[in-house]
Amino acid sequence: MIRAQAYDVNIESVDDLFPYWSGGQTALDWNCLFTLPPWLRAWQETAAGARKPFLCVFRQEGRVAGIAPLMVQGEGASMMGDAHLCDYGDFITVPGTEREFAAALVAHLRNKGIASLDLGRVRADSPAMRGLKDCCVAGGWEVICESADQAYELSLPGKWTEYLGRLTRKERHEVRRKMRRIKEAGVLRFRCIEGGADLREGMDVFIALFRMARADKARFMTAETESFFRMVAGEMAEARLLKLFVLDVGGRPAAAALCFDYRSTVYLYNSGYDRQYSRLSAGLMCKTMSIKHSIGMGLSSFNFLLGDEQYKGRLGGRPVQLERLRVILA
């Protein structure tokens, strides 16, 4: 145990994090999907390779006061995860203590001989950005911050008709026209798989549709990536966070969307579709029906996550800026 300012620091395992997250015994704000323990465990088990997890758990007076889910390579530390699997990262902190926590983290990393900290993509409004950037600028450390990408979020109304009313006249017409056309194409079935006996078959369908959608998606879905997708779906299902939406047309799977339901927000992680249903806009309709389902469940928002695909704006999403933050500690 190492004293870092007013904190004690332990290096712990992913499994150690579960009670802090689900036990309700801490004031930590687990606001980032990609730092939840089930997500981190799936990544570590399937994609970490030789990279060494460096999960720093900070305590004050015996109580967990902050967590930095890092990994180390040589003299550099970075957020756990891969840029092609995790859209953005964050620290897990007690609201209002972000800068104090960041100062303690920097002191600890320097004491351990870490020369740089690369957070990769973080939300511009995240605790990691608020705390670390201010702390390091004030301390005289070199901070490299640049715009990275955008995510898209949609605030959900209480009714589907209200959602349609928020769209532009053109997009509202397009949604209705495409919905009508796909319903006329055959018996339509939209299902939501949350786990249980249907999960394996559902993931088989999703993986197949993902590979069918585009050549670049087929290349992306390597054996290692498939292993991660299957495990993260299982882990999130066990945590009751999975929403795997499948759209069948005429008894055959036409499109699927792998989503997660966390804190009244549905996160659209990835999707796929059978190109023979392209004329029916099956992929877009699956996403649209996912939004409709989320509204029906009384959820508050729909997060399209990383990427600036045009459909996100057409369906009402608003951009959220992501930044890349790197600090030189040597």
Buried (B, 14 or more C-beta within 10 A) or exposed (E): EEEBBEBBBEBBEBEBBBEBBEEEEBEBBBBBBBBBBBBBBBBBBBBBEEBEBBBBBBBBEEEBBBBBBBBBEEEBBBBBBBBEBBBBBBBBBBEEBBBBBBBBBBBBBBEBEBBBBBBBBBBBEBBBBBBBBBBBEEBEBEBEBEEBBBBBBBEBBEEBEEBBEEBEEEBBEBBEEBBEEBEEBBEBBBBBBBBEEBBEEBBEBBBBBBBBBEEEBEEBBEEEBBBBBBBBBBBBBEBEBBBBBBBBBEEEBBBBBBBBBBEEBBBBBBBBBBEEBEEBBBBBBBBBBBBBBBBEEEBBBBBBBBEEEEBBBBBBBEBBEBBBBBBEBE
